[in-house]
Amino acid sequence: MRFAFIAKHRGIWPVAWLCEALDVSRSGFHAWLARTPSKRSQDDEAIGVKVRAS
């Protein structure tokens, strides 16, 4: 959740500042960005698309 917040707001505030404020490492954030989505998150997104379409 913290990494998603940083990703959403990194165009507004510097990543270093956001990471410090949320007590996460910059390397952890960048590793999270490079990670492929899990099967669970892919399934959740597919269900969300179907719900929004109905």
Helices and strands as residue ranges (DSSP letters): H 2-9, H 15-21, H 26-34, H 39-53
